[in-house]
Amino acid sequence: MRGVRAPGIQMPPSRPASLDDIARHRHRFLSTTRAQRHLGSDSDHYQKNATKYWDNFYKRHDNKFFKDRHYLEKDWGCYFSTDATSRKAKVVLEVGCGAGNTIFPLITAFPNLFVHACDFSPHAIRLVKSHRVFREDRVNAFVCDVTNGDLCEKIVPSSVDVVTLIFMLSAVSPKKMPLILQNIRKVLKPNGYVLIRDYAIGDFAQEKLTNRNQMIGENFYFRGDGTCAFYFSEDFLLTMFERNGFATVETNIYCKQIENRSCNVVMDRRWIRAAFCNLD
């Protein structure tokens, strides 16, 4: 049921990449990964130690690595605004909240919003709770590995209006992604939404990781600091969500060229943005 637009939702204008451009890069990287896939006996090492690697990441960078995501209000404001019919404030779950770069722009832009925020890095949750605008009556922040921890232990079942996955799923092995979707469905309302923004195949960073032979699976890589990155195609993302009980509302791949003049490098950055509706 792809491309189904949810009733009452006005989608913001988009600037998708051309289909020929997407297909060319998809073919290139699928071929490359199949030819160069590197699967050793320790291929699960990075996922088994993900909490340690991400905890070290936030200890090293504190809250200064990622910029606050103010674009969410522009791109997805219709999902977060108060329901005009019931006037009831929305409840959001941010999975993989990191230092709060999604949370705090949202609660500033939408004063009635309540946010549950989880991350499997204890240090990331400490950063969220130490933020100058953190308030317990607006944000419920807690440590959780959503691949095996039950979100219902911290959140009332079927109580969340919107789940955000902002550059979060890419840090997880594709084998574990369905576990995350089933976990968030427990707390998501029927006809609630999941909003995702993440890395797309053909991204400049993927090319660098491929050239360095840091591949641990098809479109799945480890970085130098031990954290992982998966690069999504539209087919992979939509099929996974639809197999796990969601209908596709919207999906786009965005392309942006960034020039590093000091290094004389032009980088083709690629992201995928999608919205899904819970069919329960």
C-alpha positions as CSV (number, residue, x, y, z in Angstrom):
1,M,0.0,0.0,0.0
2,R,2.7,2.4,-1.0
3,G,2.3,6.1,-1.5
4,V,-1.0,6.3,0.5
5,R,-1.5,9.8,1.8
6,A,-3.0,9.9,5.3
7,P,-6.2,11.9,5.6
8,G,-6.0,15.4,7.0
9,I,-2.2,15.6,6.6
10,Q,-0.9,18.4,4.3
11,M,2.6,17.4,3.3
12,P,5.3,20.0,2.8
13,P,6.7,20.6,-0.6
14,S,9.6,18.3,-1.5
15,R,12.6,18.3,-3.8
16,P,13.2,14.7,-4.6
17,A,16.2,13.5,-6.5
18,S,15.6,12.4,-10.1
19,L,14.7,8.7,-10.5
20,D,17.5,8.2,-13.0
21,D,20.0,9.6,-10.5
22,I,18.7,7.4,-7.7
23,A,18.7,4.3,-9.8
24,R,22.3,4.9,-11.0
25,H,23.7,5.2,-7.5
26,R,21.6,2.3,-6.2
27,H,22.9,0.0,-8.9
28,R,26.5,1.2,-8.3
29,F,26.5,0.6,-4.6
30,L,24.5,-2.6,-4.6
31,S,27.1,-4.0,-7.1
32,T,30.0,-2.7,-5.0
33,T,28.8,-4.1,-1.7
34,R,28.1,-7.5,-3.2
35,A,31.5,-7.6,-4.7
36,Q,33.4,-6.3,-1.7
37,R,31.3,-7.5,1.3
38,H,33.6,-8.2,4.2
39,L,32.1,-10.6,6.7
40,G,34.5,-11.9,9.3
41,S,34.0,-14.1,12.4
42,D,33.7,-10.9,14.4
43,S,31.0,-9.3,12.2
44,D,28.6,-8.9,15.2
45,H,31.3,-7.2,17.3
46,Y,30.2,-3.7,16.6
47,Q,26.5,-4.4,17.4
48,K,27.3,-6.3,20.5
49,N,29.4,-3.3,21.7
50,A,27.2,-0.5,20.3
51,T,26.3,0.9,23.7
52,K,30.0,1.3,24.6
53,Y,30.9,2.9,21.3
54,W,28.0,5.3,21.3
55,D,28.6,6.1,25.0
56,N,32.2,6.9,24.2
57,F,31.0,9.0,21.2
58,Y,28.9,11.3,23.5
59,K,31.5,11.5,26.2
60,R,34.0,12.6,23.5
61,H,31.8,15.1,21.7
62,D,29.4,16.1,24.5
63,N,26.5,17.9,22.9
64,K,28.5,19.7,20.2
65,F,28.6,17.2,17.4
66,F,25.1,17.4,15.9
67,K,23.3,20.7,15.1
68,D,19.8,21.3,16.5
69,R,17.2,20.1,13.9
70,H,15.1,23.2,13.5
71,Y,14.0,21.9,10.0
72,L,11.6,19.5,11.7
73,E,9.1,22.2,12.4
74,K,9.1,23.2,8.7
75,D,9.2,19.7,7.3
76,W,6.8,17.9,9.7
77,G,5.0,20.6,11.7
78,C,1.6,19.3,10.7
79,Y,2.3,16.1,12.7
80,F,3.3,17.9,15.9
81,S,0.8,20.7,16.1
82,T,-2.2,20.4,18.4
83,D,-5.2,18.6,17.0
84,A,-7.7,21.3,16.0
85,T,-10.7,19.0,16.7
86,S,-9.8,17.8,20.2
87,R,-7.3,20.5,21.1
88,K,-5.4,17.8,22.8
89,A,-1.6,18.1,22.9
90,K,0.4,15.5,21.0
91,V,2.7,12.9,22.6
92,V,6.0,12.2,20.8
93,L,8.5,9.4,21.2
94,E,12.0,10.2,20.0
95,V,14.0,7.0,19.6
96,G,17.8,7.4,19.7
97,C,17.5,10.9,21.2
98,G,21.3,11.5,21.5
99,A,22.0,14.8,23.2
100,G,18.5,16.1,22.4
101,N,19.0,17.9,19.1
102,T,15.5,16.8,18.0
103,I,13.8,17.1,21.4
104,F,14.6,20.7,22.3
105,P,13.7,22.4,19.0
106,L,10.4,20.5,19.1
107,I,9.3,21.5,22.6
108,T,10.4,25.0,21.9
109,A,8.4,25.2,18.7
110,F,5.3,23.4,20.1
111,P,4.7,24.5,23.7
112,N,2.1,21.8,24.5
113,L,4.1,18.9,23.2
114,F,5.2,16.1,25.5
115,V,8.2,14.0,24.5
116,H,9.4,10.6,25.6
117,A,13.1,10.3,24.7
118,C,15.2,7.2,24.9
119,D,18.7,6.2,23.9
120,F,20.9,3.2,24.7
121,S,23.8,5.5,25.7
122,P,23.5,6.5,29.4
123,H,25.8,9.5,28.8
124,A,23.4,10.8,26.1
125,I,20.5,10.7,28.5
126,R,22.6,12.5,31.1
127,L,23.3,15.2,28.5
128,V,19.5,15.5,27.8
129,K,18.7,15.9,31.5
130,S,21.5,18.5,32.0
131,H,20.2,20.7,29.1
132,R,19.2,24.2,30.1
133,V,15.6,23.9,28.9
134,F,15.0,20.3,30.1
135,R,11.8,19.9,32.2
136,E,10.5,16.7,33.6
137,D,6.9,17.8,32.9
138,R,7.8,18.1,29.2
139,V,10.3,15.4,28.6
140,N,10.5,11.8,29.9
141,A,14.1,10.8,29.2
142,F,15.3,7.2,29.9
143,V,17.9,4.6,28.8
144,C,16.6,1.9,26.6
145,D,18.0,-0.5,23.9
146,V,14.9,-0.7,21.7
147,T,16.2,-3.9,20.0
148,N,15.5,-5.9,23.2
149,G,14.1,-3.6,25.9
150,D,10.3,-3.2,26.2
151,L,9.2,0.4,25.7
152,C,5.9,-0.4,27.5
153,E,7.9,-0.5,30.7
154,K,8.3,3.2,30.4
155,I,5.4,4.3,28.2
156,V,1.7,3.5,28.4
157,P,0.8,1.2,25.5
158,S,-1.0,2.9,22.5
159,S,-0.4,6.4,23.9
160,V,2.0,7.9,21.5
161,D,0.9,10.1,18.5
162,V,4.2,10.3,16.7
163,V,7.5,8.4,16.8
164,T,10.6,10.1,15.3
165,L,13.6,8.1,14.1
166,I,16.1,10.7,13.1
167,F,19.4,9.2,11.9
168,M,18.7,6.4,14.4
169,L,17.9,3.2,12.4
170,S,21.1,3.5,10.4
171,A,23.1,2.8,13.6
172,V,21.5,-0.6,13.9
173,S,22.0,-3.9,12.1
174,P,19.3,-4.4,9.4
175,K,18.5,-7.7,11.0
176,K,17.4,-5.9,14.2
177,M,15.4,-3.2,12.6
178,P,12.1,-5.1,12.5
179,L,12.4,-5.7,16.3
180,I,12.5,-1.9,16.7
181,L,9.4,-1.4,14.6
182,Q,7.5,-4.0,16.5
183,N,8.6,-2.4,19.8
184,I,7.4,1.1,18.9
185,R,4.1,-0.3,17.6
186,K,3.3,-1.3,21.1
187,V,3.3,2.3,22.3
188,L,2.0,4.0,19.1
189,K,-1.7,4.8,18.8
190,P,-3.7,3.2,15.9
191,N,-3.2,5.5,12.9
192,G,-0.2,7.1,14.7
193,Y,2.8,8.1,12.6
194,V,6.5,7.2,12.4
195,L,8.7,9.9,10.9
196,I,12.2,8.9,9.7
197,R,15.1,10.8,8.3
198,D,18.3,8.9,7.6
199,Y,21.2,8.1,5.2
200,A,20.5,7.0,1.7
201,I,22.6,4.8,-0.6
202,G,25.0,6.7,-2.7
203,D,25.9,9.1,0.0
204,F,29.5,10.4,0.0
205,A,30.2,8.9,3.4
206,Q,29.2,5.5,2.1
207,E,31.7,5.8,-0.7
208,K,34.5,6.6,1.7
209,L,33.6,3.7,4.0
210,T,33.5,1.3,0.9
211,N,36.9,2.5,-0.2
212,R,38.3,1.9,3.3
213,N,36.9,-1.7,3.3
214,Q,34.9,-1.0,6.4
215,M,31.9,-3.0,5.2
216,I,30.2,-5.5,7.5
217,G,27.1,-6.3,5.4
218,E,25.3,-5.0,2.3
219,N,25.0,-1.2,2.7
220,F,26.2,-1.6,6.4
221,Y,29.5,-0.3,7.6
222,F,31.6,0.4,10.7
223,R,33.2,3.8,11.3
224,G,36.6,4.4,12.8
225,D,35.1,5.1,16.3
226,G,33.2,1.8,16.3
227,T,29.8,3.2,15.6
228,C,27.9,1.8,12.6
229,A,26.0,3.2,9.6
230,F,23.5,1.7,7.3
231,Y,22.5,3.3,4.0
232,F,18.8,2.9,2.9
233,S,17.2,2.5,-0.5
234,E,13.5,3.4,-0.8
235,D,12.7,-0.2,-1.6
236,F,14.4,-1.6,1.5
237,L,12.8,1.0,3.8
238,L,9.3,0.8,2.4
239,T,9.2,-3.0,2.3
240,M,10.5,-3.3,5.9
241,F,7.8,-0.9,7.2
242,E,5.0,-2.4,5.2
243,R,5.9,-5.9,6.4
244,N,5.7,-4.7,9.9
245,G,2.2,-3.2,9.9
246,F,2.7,0.3,8.5
247,A,1.3,2.1,5.4
248,T,3.6,4.5,3.5
249,V,2.5,8.1,3.6
250,E,5.4,9.8,1.9
251,T,9.0,9.0,0.9
252,N,11.7,11.1,-0.8
253,I,15.4,11.0,-1.3
254,Y,17.2,14.3,-1.1
255,C,20.5,15.2,-2.7
256,K,22.8,18.1,-1.8
257,Q,26.3,18.9,-3.1
258,I,28.6,20.2,-0.4
259,E,32.0,21.7,-1.5
260,N,35.0,21.5,0.9
261,R,37.2,24.2,-0.8
262,S,40.2,23.7,1.5
263,C,40.4,20.0,0.5
264,N,39.1,20.6,-3.0
265,V,36.4,18.0,-2.6
266,V,32.8,18.0,-3.7
267,M,30.6,15.7,-1.6
268,D,27.3,14.3,-2.8
269,R,25.2,14.0,0.4
270,R,22.0,11.9,0.3
271,W,19.3,11.5,2.8
272,I,16.0,9.6,2.8
273,R,12.9,11.1,4.4
274,A,9.7,9.1,5.0
275,A,6.5,9.0,6.9
276,F,4.5,5.9,7.8
277,C,1.1,5.3,9.4
278,N,0.4,2.5,12.0
279,L,-2.4,0.3,10.6
280,D,-3.5,-1.0,14.0
